[in-house]
Amino acid sequence: MKKVLISATVCLALFAAFSVSSVAQNPEKQPTPEEMASAETERLERILKLEDWQVFYVDSTLQHDYAALEAEMKSMQEGKVGNVDLYYEVSDKWMDQIDNSFKKWFTPEQWQKYLKKAGAGKAQKAREKRRAKAAKATMDLSATTK
């Protein structure tokens, strides 16, 4: 169960942030939030052709938010939280925050590329689907308890 949660966390946090080469170099070592942020920043810089000031903001955002995401996930694991949906909820919260920050700094053209080429659009849709599913489950639960 713990391995599944860790794997899900890494997949959600990265949403294709790492290239195959970085994983191939050392498959046993799990990357740090700083390494993940650097890799994602470089990828976005290449895909979106970011200005230097944008690279700074993207890197700063990712450094902070990835570290905060990891800390919150570790806290949940230490608290023996077993509900996978709660882990998704935390991950979705931080990914939404990252997207909101990026939207402020990207040009409209870069934002569209980010959504399409960087895969953020699919990730946003998946988060929205999970939110809708959770809301429906909550409504169903409250209806059955009445």
CYANA upper distance limits for C-alpha pairs under 8 A (distance plus 0.5 A):
  1 MET  CA      5 LEU  CA      6.77
  2 LYS  CA      6 ILE  CA      6.67
  3 LYS  CA      7 SER  CA      6.53
  4 VAL  CA      8 ALA  CA      6.56
  5 LEU  CA      9 THR  CA      6.55
  5 LEU  CA     84 VAL  CA      7.43
  5 LEU  CA     87 TYR  CA      8.21
  6 ILE  CA     10 VAL  CA      6.70
  7 SER  CA     11 CYS  CA      6.66
  8 ALA  CA     12 LEU  CA      6.60
  9 THR  CA     13 ALA  CA      6.47
  9 THR  CA     73 MET  CA      8.33
  9 THR  CA     87 TYR  CA      7.81
  9 THR  CA     88 TYR  CA      8.17
  9 THR  CA     91 SER  CA      7.63
 10 VAL  CA     14 LEU  CA      6.54
 11 CYS  CA     15 PHE  CA      6.19
 11 CYS  CA     16 ALA  CA      8.04
 12 LEU  CA     88 TYR  CA      8.40
 12 LEU  CA     91 SER  CA      7.15
 13 ALA  CA     66 TYR  CA      7.74
 13 ALA  CA     69 LEU  CA      8.48
 13 ALA  CA     91 SER  CA      7.16
 13 ALA  CA     95 MET  CA      7.78
 14 LEU  CA     18 PHE  CA      7.45
 14 LEU  CA     36 MET  CA      7.71
 14 LEU  CA     40 GLU  CA      8.32
 15 PHE  CA    119 GLY  CA      8.07
 15 PHE  CA    123 ALA  CA      7.86
 16 ALA  CA    119 GLY  CA      8.39
 17 ALA  CA     36 MET  CA      7.36
 17 ALA  CA     39 ALA  CA      6.95
 17 ALA  CA     40 GLU  CA      5.31
 17 ALA  CA     43 ARG  CA      7.79
 18 PHE  CA     22 SER  CA      7.26
 18 PHE  CA     23 VAL  CA      7.98
 18 PHE  CA     36 MET  CA      7.48
 18 PHE  CA     39 ALA  CA      6.55
 18 PHE  CA     40 GLU  CA      7.20
 19 SER  CA     23 VAL  CA      7.59
 19 SER  CA     39 ALA  CA      8.37
 20 VAL  CA     24 ALA  CA      6.56
 21 SER  CA     25 GLN  CA      6.72
 22 SER  CA     26 ASN  CA      7.70
 23 VAL  CA     27 PRO  CA      5.78
 31 PRO  CA     35 GLU  CA      6.38
 31 PRO  CA     36 MET  CA      6.85
 32 THR  CA     36 MET  CA      6.74
 33 PRO  CA     37 ALA  CA      6.50
 33 PRO  CA     63 GLN  CA      7.11
 33 PRO  CA     66 TYR  CA      5.84
 33 PRO  CA     67 ALA  CA      5.89
 33 PRO  CA     70 GLU  CA      7.85
 34 GLU  CA     38 SER  CA      6.64
 34 GLU  CA     63 GLN  CA      6.13
 34 GLU  CA     66 TYR  CA      8.18
 34 GLU  CA     67 ALA  CA      8.00
 35 GLU  CA     39 ALA  CA      6.65
 36 MET  CA     40 GLU  CA      6.63
 36 MET  CA     66 TYR  CA      8.32
 37 ALA  CA     41 THR  CA      6.46
 37 ALA  CA     59 ASP  CA      6.80
 37 ALA  CA     62 LEU  CA      5.59
 37 ALA  CA     63 GLN  CA      5.89
 37 ALA  CA     66 TYR  CA      7.49
 38 SER  CA     42 GLU  CA      6.68
 38 SER  CA     59 ASP  CA      7.13
 38 SER  CA     63 GLN  CA      8.34
 39 ALA  CA     43 ARG  CA      6.71
 40 GLU  CA     44 LEU  CA      6.59
 41 THR  CA     45 GLU  CA      6.46
 41 THR  CA     55 VAL  CA      7.28
 41 THR  CA     58 VAL  CA      6.84
 41 THR  CA     59 ASP  CA      6.11
 41 THR  CA     62 LEU  CA      8.26
 42 GLU  CA     46 ARG  CA      6.68
 43 ARG  CA     47 ILE  CA      6.66
 44 LEU  CA     48 LEU  CA      6.11
 44 LEU  CA     49 LYS  CA      8.02
 44 LEU  CA     50 LEU  CA      7.95
 44 LEU  CA    114 TYR  CA      8.35
 44 LEU  CA    118 ALA  CA      7.84
 45 GLU  CA     49 LYS  CA      5.65
 45 GLU  CA     50 LEU  CA      5.41
 45 GLU  CA     51 GLU  CA      8.47
 45 GLU  CA     55 VAL  CA      7.07
 46 ARG  CA     50 LEU  CA      7.92
 47 ILE  CA    113 LYS  CA      8.43
 47 ILE  CA    117 LYS  CA      8.08
 47 ILE  CA    118 ALA  CA      7.89
 48 LEU  CA    110 GLN  CA      6.17
 48 LEU  CA    113 LYS  CA      7.20
 48 LEU  CA    114 TYR  CA      7.51
 50 LEU  CA     54 GLN  CA      6.28
 50 LEU  CA     55 VAL  CA      6.60
 51 GLU  CA     55 VAL  CA      6.79
 52 ASP  CA     56 PHE  CA      6.88
 53 TRP  CA     57 TYR  CA      6.97
 54 GLN  CA     58 VAL  CA      6.52
 54 GLN  CA    105 TRP  CA      6.95
 54 GLN  CA    106 PHE  CA      7.97
 55 VAL  CA     59 ASP  CA      6.44
 56 PHE  CA     60 SER  CA      6.55
 57 TYR  CA     61 THR  CA      6.49
 57 TYR  CA    105 TRP  CA      8.24
 58 VAL  CA     62 LEU  CA      6.61
 58 VAL  CA    102 PHE  CA      7.42
 59 ASP  CA     63 GLN  CA      6.44
 60 SER  CA     64 HIS  CA      6.72
 61 THR  CA     65 ASP  CA      6.42
 61 THR  CA     98 ILE  CA      7.33
 61 THR  CA    101 SER  CA      7.98
 62 LEU  CA     66 TYR  CA      6.08
 62 LEU  CA     98 ILE  CA      7.66
 63 GLN  CA     67 ALA  CA      6.71
 64 HIS  CA     68 ALA  CA      6.66
 65 ASP  CA     69 LEU  CA      6.44
 65 ASP  CA     94 TRP  CA      6.97
 65 ASP  CA     98 ILE  CA      7.63
 66 TYR  CA     70 GLU  CA      6.61
 66 TYR  CA     94 TRP  CA      8.37
 67 ALA  CA     71 ALA  CA      6.64
 68 ALA  CA     72 GLU  CA      6.62
 69 LEU  CA     73 MET  CA      6.63
 69 LEU  CA     90 VAL  CA      7.87
 69 LEU  CA     91 SER  CA      7.14
 69 LEU  CA     94 TRP  CA      6.88
 70 GLU  CA     74 LYS  CA      6.57
 71 ALA  CA     75 SER  CA      6.62
 72 GLU  CA     76 MET  CA      6.79
 72 GLU  CA     90 VAL  CA      8.10
 73 MET  CA     77 GLN  CA      6.69
 73 MET  CA     87 TYR  CA      7.37
 73 MET  CA     90 VAL  CA      8.07
 74 LYS  CA     78 GLU  CA      6.53
 75 SER  CA     79 GLY  CA      6.62
 76 MET  CA     80 LYS  CA      6.83
 76 MET  CA     81 VAL  CA      5.94
 76 MET  CA     87 TYR  CA      8.42
 77 GLN  CA     81 VAL  CA      6.26
 77 GLN  CA     82 GLY  CA      8.42
 83 ASN  CA     87 TYR  CA      7.71
 84 VAL  CA     88 TYR  CA      6.98
 85 ASP  CA     89 GLU  CA      6.63
 86 LEU  CA     90 VAL  CA      6.81
 87 TYR  CA     91 SER  CA      6.69
 88 TYR  CA     92 ASP  CA      6.39
 89 GLU  CA     93 LYS  CA      6.66
 90 VAL  CA     94 TRP  CA      7.04
 91 SER  CA     95 MET  CA      6.66
 92 ASP  CA     96 ASP  CA      6.46
 92 ASP  CA    127 ARG  CA      6.63
 93 LYS  CA     97 GLN  CA      6.81
 94 TRP  CA     98 ILE  CA      6.73
 95 MET  CA     99 ASP  CA      6.71
 96 ASP  CA    100 ASN  CA      6.62
 96 ASP  CA    124 GLN  CA      8.28
 97 GLN  CA    101 SER  CA      6.76
 98 ILE  CA    102 PHE  CA      6.68
 99 ASP  CA    103 LYS  CA      6.61
100 ASN  CA    104 LYS  CA      7.26
101 SER  CA    105 TRP  CA      7.42
102 PHE  CA    106 PHE  CA      6.45
102 PHE  CA    111 TRP  CA      8.35
103 LYS  CA    107 THR  CA      8.35
103 LYS  CA    111 TRP  CA      6.86
106 PHE  CA    110 GLN  CA      5.97
106 PHE  CA    111 TRP  CA      6.07
107 THR  CA    111 TRP  CA      6.55
108 PRO  CA    112 GLN  CA      6.78
109 GLU  CA    113 LYS  CA      6.82
110 GLN  CA    114 TYR  CA      6.47
111 TRP  CA    115 LEU  CA      6.72
112 GLN  CA    116 LYS  CA      6.66
113 LYS  CA    117 LYS  CA      5.78
113 LYS  CA    118 ALA  CA      7.29
114 TYR  CA    118 ALA  CA      5.29
114 TYR  CA    119 GLY  CA      7.34
114 TYR  CA    120 ALA  CA      6.62
114 TYR  CA    121 GLY  CA      8.14
115 LEU  CA    119 GLY  CA      6.23
115 LEU  CA    120 ALA  CA      5.01
115 LEU  CA    121 GLY  CA      4.71
115 LEU  CA    122 LYS  CA      8.04
116 LYS  CA    120 ALA  CA      7.25
116 LYS  CA    121 GLY  CA      6.44
116 LYS  CA    122 LYS  CA      8.47
119 GLY  CA    123 ALA  CA      6.98
120 ALA  CA    124 GLN  CA      6.50
121 GLY  CA    125 LYS  CA      6.77
122 LYS  CA    126 ALA  CA      6.68
123 ALA  CA    127 ARG  CA      6.72
124 GLN  CA    128 GLU  CA      6.66
125 LYS  CA    129 LYS  CA      6.63
126 ALA  CA    130 ARG  CA      6.80
127 ARG  CA    131 ARG  CA      6.73
128 GLU  CA    132 ALA  CA      6.65
129 LYS  CA    133 LYS  CA      6.59
130 ARG  CA    134 ALA  CA      6.60
131 ARG  CA    135 ALA  CA      6.58
132 ALA  CA    136 LYS  CA      6.57
133 LYS  CA    137 ALA  CA      6.65
134 ALA  CA    138 THR  CA      6.63
135 ALA  CA    139 MET  CA      6.66
136 LYS  CA    140 ASP  CA      6.55
137 ALA  CA    141 LEU  CA      6.54
138 THR  CA    142 SER  CA      6.65
139 MET  CA    143 ALA  CA      6.59
140 ASP  CA    144 THR  CA      6.78
141 LEU  CA    145 THR  CA      6.89
142 SER  CA    146 LYS  CA      7.11
